[in-house]
Amino acid sequence: MKKIFFFYLGCIILILTPRTSYNQTSHVDLSMIDPGRYDTTWWNRTPVRLLQTNFPEVYASMDVDAYVQSMVDASATAVLFNTGGITASYQTKLPYQWKNPYMGSRDFVGDLIRKLHEKGIRYIARFDFSKVHPSIAAKKPEWLYVGTNGKNLEFNSTVAACINGGYYQDYAFEILKEVITNYDIDGIFFNMMGYTRSTYAGTNYGICQCENCKKRFLAATGLKLPVSNSDPEMNEYRQFQRETSNELYTNITDFIKQQNPKLIVYNYNDVGTSWIASESGASMRRGVDNIYHATINVKRTLGTYKDRNPVNLIMGFQAIGYRNIMSSPNLLRTWWLENMLHGAPIGFVVVGTLVHYEDRYFIPIVNELFGFHKTCEKLFTNVQAINNVALIQGSRAEYQGIIKLLSEEHIMYDIINPAFLGTDRTPRKLESYDVLILGDITNMSDNLITLLDTYVQNGGKLLVTGATSTTDSRTMNKIRLKSLGVEPEYEVFPQAQATYLKVSESDKKAFGQEEFNHFTLMMMNSRFLKCKVKENAQGYMRLLPSNMFGPAEKTYYSESEITNFPGAIAYKYGQGKTVFIPWMIGSEYNIKGNYSQRALFLGSLKNLLKVESAIETDASPVIEMTHLANLNGAFEWVGMINHSGFLGTSVREPVTIHNTSIRFKPLKPVKEVRLIRSGLDLKFKQSNGWVECVIPQIDDFEMMLCLYR
């Protein structure tokens, strides 16, 4: 009975013991650390904490002091605030900009900027030129979008403007000039800038048929403006959209820099911008939210640009139709941590203010997480991932599945836009990576082909999937990478049920006997390229095309059905090596997470390409890891995010993970290892350039800081 009593007493104590709080980092002294600077800007690779309060116009009579204090309490370094466009939050003198009637006669924006600056908080002016007030629309019908039904797009007392009309092309510049001239703003953000079709409720009005669009499209292409997506002119129209959008972005950003070169520009593309915007938010769609949504958003900018910074906004509200309530706090916290532990700025959006918002469950967590970031901001200054794997961004489903594979296996990676490979825009040279993963990048230029083949020739390694390099502007249906172990010509086997790869004993030996020990068939429910293997290349696993799968009495195949087309091909090219998987292994894994597909992917990296990891761990697959170093040589750290709370469509509190072993190669000899989240000094062993230690527990996240000798 005593044993039972003490067992239950122990359980009660564990339940009642509070989790480690964020402020336990306070006794970790970071004062002696000098992180240096990435460049001369205030906004690039610096610890930015942005709060965007999408401001309902009825709040314009609010107490400005209370608003500013809420930003101070949240440790914000920058505020993004509605300034002009749909509604002017200042005393505009322009006749065709609607002035907020709720602010009265006061200089609302002027007061706000002055008081924020007094607290050291920067002001980013938000503009939305996508719509105008109905009173302006009535006077300027030539500015408006016209649907295929001949009507304007109206919603909640706003009327949509067309990007090719005078509002976007001319009057927006007047609005920008008025604000830049009269207010000490620090930057500019554009919302919903571009072509439109739909209302917020999802009603689609089709391709704009206004006279401006018709005339401009005809002048650019000699063609009649399409009406539906099935029209033969759609390819030209999409190109027209890209060109006219980029032209407007370029003109506007150039204009802003002419007015005030110190202003940053924040937008959803890289044309003339400083911060590249993205969003991680929930919706009302069926299905599970992407665990790695914020990771993808920030890494593709961090890996591609050294002169741009990602600001991925965590959208606090549940959905467009439910903007007055918060999404799951655990989901928001997960995405927030992904921003932070990949070394990106952290940003949060609320529709309203932190003072007025009715659903307040997540707001204390906002303050705590921002507070943690402020306390440790030196650790997020001038840092860069030190990964030896680069994932080159291809088709969406393929690279998302590869991200899932890499993250679950704790293989550190960067994401790079293929258009920037080999340019001086990227933070790192291509040659600094041990391996590049090309996930179904179908369209490749001749220059990119040459660049990648040369990379392999000089000792680099490629893991290639899908229909990579099969098209360009001139060539179709030929594999153009010479460094792959297949001939250019191929046939396509379409996706079909009951299609497999047959695994032989020699395949098991090549990819890993232990991982392949228990199966001789692998699921392959994907489009497949039937390739001829080059001389001196080695093919593995053979395609077993769709065979009988029902009824049960007829579910079998014969040896004669197994083809000689390989499911993976290894090839030595110059001093380097490639592995080609001619099907969509990433997309497949993203759908079902099949263990045999994971074994093939890992076997390709570790056994065929011999890619070594800088981190070895027994961490659970639900722990996402990051590895960053300070570019001033002051420190490095390993981040750990606990995703164990994801339960289908619910995201609950993560389960504490205990006793995680980590073995890693630091850049320099280490004198001290600290756990920043829990505030513990960690015992470690160091030998032959490796450091070994055990993380006692990982709650929602942890940071393992390494200080050098």
N, C-alpha and C positions, 0 to 999 in steps of 0.2 A: 504493500500500500504506500509506503514511504517513497519507493521508486516512482510509482505512478504519480504521486503528489508532486514530487520535484520535477518530473517530466512536464506536467501541465503548467507548473509554475514557470519553468523555463520558457515554454511556448508563449505564455502571457507576457513575460518580460520582453521577448523578441517582438511580439506584436505591438507592444506599447512603446518600444524604443523608437524615437523619431529617426527618420532618414537624415543622413548628413546634409546640412544646409549649405547654401552657396557661400555664406560669409565665413566658412571655415578656412577660406583661402587667405584670410586677413593676416595670419601669422607667417605666411610665406613671404619673405622679404625679397622683393624684386628691384629694390632701389639701386643696387649696384649694376644692374644690367643696362648696357647701352645697345639698343637694337639698331642704331643708325637710321639712315633714310634710304628708301628705294630710289627716289628722284627728288626733284625740288618742289613737287606739288603737295598740296594738303590732302589730296583725295585718292592717290594711287598707292595701293598696298599699305594703307594706314587704317587704324582701328575706327572706322566710321560706324556710328550708330544712328540710323535714319528712322524717324517716325513720320509716316505719311498719314495725315488726318484728312481724308476726303470729306470735304466740308459741306453739309447741307446748308443751303442759303439762309434758312430760318435761324441759324445759330449766329448770324452776324452781329447780333446785339449782345453777344456773350461778354463775360468778364475776361479781358485779355490777360490780366495778371494771373488769374486762376489757370488759364490755359498754359501760360509760360511756366508756371510753377509745376504743372503736371509733366512738362517736358524735362524740367530740372530733376524732378523726382524719378523720372525714368532714365536719367543719365544720357539723354539724347545729345548727340553732337551736331545733328542737322535735322531740320524740319522741312517737309514737303507740304506746301499749302496752296489751295485753290487761289489763283490770283486773277486770271483773265481768260477771255474766250467766251464760253457759254454765259458766264456771269462774272462781271468785274467786281472784285472785293475791295476796290479802291475808287476814289472819286474821278473816274475817267471823264475826259472831255471829248472823247470821240463819239460822234453821233450814232454809229452803228455797232456799238457794244453795249449790251444790256447791263445796267448798273444795279447791284444788289439793293433792293428797296429796304431790306431789314437792317442795314448798317447805319441808316440815318445820315447825318452830315459829317460824322467823324472820319478821320483818315485811318480806316481800319487796318489796312496792310502796313501803312507807315508806322503806326503804333506797335504793331506786332513785330515788325522787323527790328525796330529800335530796342524793344525790351528783350527780344531773343538775343540780339547781339550783345547786350549788356551782360547776359549770362554765358557768353561764349558759344552760343548755338547759331549755326549757319542757317540761312533761309534759302530754300530752293523753290522758285516760283513755278507753280503748276499751271499750264495752259491747255485748254481743250478747244480746238478749232473745228471739231466735228459737227457742231450744231449751233444754231442761233435761236434767239427768242422769236416767237411768232410775229411780233410787231416789226422786227427787222426783216424777217422772211417776206412779209407782205410788201415791203419797200424794195427788196432786192431779190426778186424771184430768179434772176440769172445766176445767183450764187448757189442754188439749191440742187440737191440730188433729185433725179426723176426716175422712178421705178419703171419696170417694163409695162406696168398698168397705166403709165402716164401720170401717176400721182407722186407727190412728195412724201418723204418718210417723216411722219410726225409721231412723237411719243412724249407724254408727260410735259406738255407745254414747251417742247423743243422741236426744231425742224432741222433735218440733216443737211449739211452743206456738202458740196462736191469738191473733191480735191483739185479738179481742173477749173473751178469757178473763181471768180474774183476775190472771194473771201479768203480762201487759202493762198491764192497766187499773189495778192496785193495787200488786202486789208490786214491780214495777220501780221505783216511787217510793221504796220502802223501801230498796232496794239503792242507788239514787242518793244518798239522804239519808245513808246510812251512810258512803259514800265521801267525799262533799262535806264532811261534818262532821269526819271524822277525818284527811283528807289534803289537803295543800296543792297540789292539782292546778290546772292553768291552763286546762283546757278539757275538753270531753266530745264523744266521737264515737259514733254509733250505727251498728252494722253490721246489714244485712239486716232492717231494722225495717219490718214491714208484713205483707201477706197472702202466704201461701206455698202452693205446690202440689207442688213437685218436690224430689227428693233431689239431692245433689251429682252423682250418677251420671246424672241426667236423667229418672228415673222419675217420671211425673206421676200424682199421686193425686187430682187434680181439685179442684173447689170444696169448701172446708171445709163439712162438714155437722154441726158440733157444735151443741149446744143453744143456746149463746150466739149463734152466727151466725143460727140460725133465728129465735130470738125477736127479736133486734135488727133483722133485715131485715124481719120482719113488722110490727114496731112503726113502722119508718120508712116503709114503702111500702104496707103492707096486702097484700103478695104473699107467695107461697110461695118459699122459697129455690131458685134454679135449681140444676140438677145438671150440665148441660153447656152449652157455649158456644152451642149452637143453641136453647136454651130461650128463649121469648119475653120472659122477665124479665131478660135479660142487660143491656140498656141501663140499667135501673134498678139492677141489681147493680153495674155499673161505677161509676155515680154514687154508690152507697152506699159502695163501696170508697174512692173519693176523699174523701168527706165524713168517714167514720169515721177514715181515716188522718190527714187534716188536723186533726181534732179531737184525736186522741191526740198528734200532734206539738206542737200548740199547748199542750195541757195539760202535757206534759213539759217543753217549753222554758220555759214560764211558771214551772213549779215550780223548775227549775234557777236561773232568774234570781232567784226569791224566796230561795233558799238562799244564793246568792252571785252578785250582779249582775256581778262582774268576770269570770266564766267565759265563754269563748267556746263556742259550740255548732257542731259540725261535722257536717253531714248531707247527704243526697243531694237535699234540696229546700230551698226558701227560707223555710220556715215557722219563724220564730224563730231562724234560724241566723246565724252570722257568716261561716263558710266554707261554700261550696257544694261538695260533693264530686262528683267524677267520676273515671272510670278510663280509662286507655289501656293495653290489654293484648292480647296475642295469644291465639289459641285453636287448637283442632285442626280447625276448620272449613276446608273447601276454599276456595280463592280467595286473593286478594291482600289484605294488610292495608292499611287506609286511610292513605295518606301523611299526610293532614292531620287525623288523628284528634284529637291533642292540641290543635291549632290551634282546631278546632271547639269542643272542650270548654271551653277557657278564654275564647275570644272571646265566646261567647254570654253568659257571666256578666259579663265586663269591660264589654261594651257595654250591658248591661241595667241593672246595679245600681251605684250609687255607695256603698251601705252594705253590700255583700256582696263577698267576695273568692273567686275560684275557687281551689281546691286540687285540681288534677288529678293523681291518683296514677299514676305509671308502674309498672305491675304487672310486677315483674321476672321472675316465673316464666312458663314456657311456656304453661300452661293449667291449669284447675282440676284435671284429672287428672294433671298433671305439675308439681306445685308444688315439687319438690325440684331442679329444674334451671332455668337461666335461659333466657329467650327470646333471639333474635338481638341481640347487643350493638349492632349498627348500627341496628336498628329502635328499640331502647330509647333510644339516644342521640339519634336523630332526634326522637322525641316529647318527650324531655327538653328539647332545644333549642327546640322549639316553645313549651313552657311558658315558658321563660326569655326568649326573644326577643319574646314578646308581652307581657312585663311581668308575668307571673303568678308566684306562688310555685312552687317546684319541690319535688316530693314523690316519694319512691321507696318501694316495698313489697317486702319480702322475707319469705318464710315461714320463720321461724327468726330468726337474728341474723346480723350481718355477721361475727361470730366463728365461728359453727358451720356456715354454709351451705357445702355441698360443692362446688357449681358456682361457682367464684370468678372466672370470666373477666371479668365485668363489674364486680366490686367495686373494682378499682383505678380504673376509669373513673368510678364513683360518686364516689370521693374526689377525682379530678381535676376533675370538673365542679362538684361542690360547692365545691371550692377556688377555681375560677375565679369562681364566683358570689360567694364571700366577699370575694375580692380586689377585685371590682368592684361591691360591693353598693350603693354610692352611686348607681350608674347604674340600679339597679332600684328605687330609692326614689322615691315620689311621682311616678310617670311615668304618662302616658296616651297612647294612640294619637291621632294627629292626622290621621285619614283624612277624606276628603270624601265617601265613599260609605258608605251603611249598607245592609246586607242584612237585611231583616226576615224572621225565621225562619218558613218555611212547611213544606210537606210534605218529609219527610226526603230523599228521593232528589233532589228538585228543588233544594233549597238546597245539598246536597252537590255537585251538579254545577256550580252557579253558583260555589261556593267554588273548585272546580277551575279554572274559567274565569278567575276573578279572580286567583287565585294564579299561574297560568301566565303571565298577562299583566302581572303586577306592578302590579295596580290595588289600592291599599290600601283596606281596608274594615273596618267594624265589623259585628258581628252583634247584633241587638236582638230580644228577645221581643216580639211584637206586643201582648201584653196590657199592656205597660208604656209603650207609646208615648204621649207627651203627659203623662206623670206626672212627679212630682218625684223619682222613684226613679232615673232614668237619669242617667249622668254628664254627658251633653250634651243640649242642646235640639235638637229636631227641625230647627229652622231653621238650625242650624249645618252641616247636610249639604247638599251640592249636589244629590245624587240619592239616592232611596230605591229599592231593588230589592225588589219583592214577588214572591217565588217560590212561586206556587201556594198562596196563603193563602185557602182556600175560605170558611171561616167567619169573618165579620167582624160586629161589633156596629155598631149605628147610630152610636154615638159615634166608633168608629174610622173609619168611612166619612166622617163629617163632618170629622174631624181631617185625614185625608189629602187630601180634596178642598180643604179650606181651605189646606193646605200648598201645593198646586199653584196655587191661585187667587192666592196671595201671591208666586209666583215659583219655587216648588220644582219638581223634576222627578221623575217616576216611570218606572221600567222594570218592567213588570208581566208575569208569565208564568202560563200554566196557567189554572185555573178560579178565579182570585182573585176574591173578593167575590161569589161566586155563591150563598152560603147564609148564613142566620143562624137564630135560633131559630124564626122565622116564615116566612121566604121561602126558596123553593128554585128553582134554575134560572133566576135572573135576575142579570145583571151590575149591581151596585148602585153601583159607583164612577162618579159623574157625570163625573169628569175623564178617563175613557177615551173614545176616539173611536169607540165603538160603542153601538148601541141596547141596552137591557136584555135583550131577547129573543135567544135563540140556539138553534141545534140542535147536537147532539153527533154528530161523525163518529168512530166508534170506532177504536181502534188497529188498523191493518191493514198487512200487508206491501205493498211496491211502491207506497207512497204518497209523494208528493213535493210540493215547492213549485216552481212554475215561475218562473224568474227572468228578468225582462225587462231591456232595456238601460237603461231609466229606473230600475229597481231598483238596477242596478250603480252608476249615477251617484250615487244617493242614499246608498247604504251604503258606497261606496268602490270605485272602478273597479279599483284594483290588486288588492285582496283578492278581488273577485268576477270577475276577468277571465277565469278559465279554466273556468267552469261556468255552466250555465243551468238545472240541476236541483239541488235540495237534498233530502237525505233527511229524511223527517218520519214517523218510526215511533212516533206518539204519539196519544193522545186529542186531538181537535181541536175547538174551538168555532167553528162556522160562524156568523159574526156579520154583521150589517148595519152598514155604516159610516155614521157621522153626517155630516151636511153639514159641509163645511169640514175634515173629517178626511181623511187620506191613507192609503190602503191600499197595501201592497207585497207582491209575490209572491202567486201564486194557487195554491190547493189543486188538486192533481192526484190525485184519489182512486185507491184501489187499482186497478191495471191489470194487464194480462197480464204474467206473469214466467216463463213456461215452457210448452213447451220454447223453446229459443233462437229457433226460427223464428217464435214467436208473442210474442216479447218486444218489444212496441212499444205506442205509444199514438197517438191522433189528437188534433188541436187541439180538437175538439169536446168531449173529455173534461175539458179544463181548466175549472175553475169560476171564478167571480168572488169567491170567499171569500178574503180576504187572510190571509197568514201573519204579518203585522206591520202595526200601525196607528199612525200618528203623529197627535197632536192637540194644538193649542194651547188651553189652558183658563185663562182669566184671564191672569195674567202668567207662568204656567208652561207646562210641556209634558209630555206623556206619550207613551210608546211601549208598546203592548200586543202581546205575542206570545201568541196564544191557544192555545198548546200547550206541552208540557213540554220546553223546550229544554235546561234544566239536567239533567233526568233522562236525556235522550238523550245529552248530551255525557258524562255520567258513565259511560255504558255503553260508548260507542265513541269518544269524543273526535273527532268528525267535524270536519274543517277548515272546511267550509262553514257549519256551525252556529256555530262559533267566529267566523267572519267576520260572521255576522248579529248575534250578541251584541255584538261590538265596534263594528260599524257603528251599532248602535242607540245605544250609549253615546256614542261619539265624534262621529259625523257627524249623527245626528238630534237627540240631546239636547245635543250640544256640551259634554260634561263634560270638563273639563280635569284633567289629572293633576298632582299636586305633585311627582311623580318620573317622570323619563324615563330609560330605560336600554336597553342592548342585551344585558342579562343573559339567559342561557339560561333557558328555561321551567322547568328543574329547580331553579332558585334561587328559594326562597320569601323574600319581602322583608317587613319590618315597618318602621314609622316611628313612633317615640315621642318625646315631649318631656317634660322635667321641668316640673312645674306651678309650681315656684318660679323658673322662668326661667333656670336655670343651664346647661342643655345640651339637645341633642336628639341622637338617634342613629338610624341605619338598620341594621337587622339583616338578615343574609343566611344562609339555611340551605341547604346543598347536598344535594339529594335524588337525586343522580345514581347512588347505590348501589342504588336499587330496581330489581331485575331479576325481575319476576314475583313468585313466592313467596319468592325469596331477597332479602336485603338485605345488600349487600356494602359494602366501604369506598367512600366517594364519590370520584369522580375530581376532581382539582384543576381548577378553572375559572380560566383566566388572562385578565387584561386586560379587566375588566368596566367599561364606561363608565357613569357615573351623573351625571345632571343633575337638581338638585332645588331647591325653594324653601324655604330655612330660615325659621323664624319671626323671626329677628333676623340682622343682619350677623354673619358668622363670622370669627373671628380664627385658628382652628386646627382642623385635621381630623386625627384620629388613628384608626388601625386597632388596636382593642383586642386582638383575637385574635392578630395577628402582631406587635403592638407597634411599628408603623411610623408615623412622621409622614408625612402625605400632602400632596403638592403639589396645589393646586387653583386654579381661576380663579373670580372672582366679579364678576358684572356684571348690572345691571338686576334685582337681586333673586334671581338664580339662581347656584348654585354648581355647577361642573363639575369632575370628577375621574375618575381611573381606578384601580380596585382591582387591584393586581398579581396577586393570586391569592386564591381562596376554597377552603380545604380543606373541613373539615366545616361550619364556620360562620365568620362574620366580623361584627364590629360596627364601624361607622364613626361615631365620636363627633365631634360638632361643638360646639366651645366658642365662645361669643359674645364679641364685642368689649366 
